[in-house]
Amino acid sequence: MVTAEFPLIQPHLYDAQIPPVVYLSGTLLFVAGLAIVRAHNHWARDWTLLVTLSGWLSLILGLFRMFAAAAYQRASAKAGNATFIALEGVLLACGLIMTFRAYWHDRE
């Protein structure tokens, strides 16, 4: 999903957001974050902390998009392309780390 939204692939994706679509994406983020937090709320000092943090951040961002859809829309319209590239790059790196570590089998 992060790769499909990357600004270099779809540079005008965030240009024409309307509050109902922001609200819908917030609802989906909230439900996904809630599911992650309910299933994986472990605060260990290893890579699984990324899973827990991604759940909490999705839940919080989803609530923000749901209750302040117009404010989120205005803020994303004002943000530059470099901001989205940086944020999407961090999200992509976290997703790759979690995917790699989830399927990696320790041979010890």
Summary of the structure (lengths in Angstrom):
residues: 108
radius of gyration: 15.4
end to end distance: 33.4
largest distance: 51.5
contacts: 276
relative contact order: 0.16
helix: 72%
strand: 0%
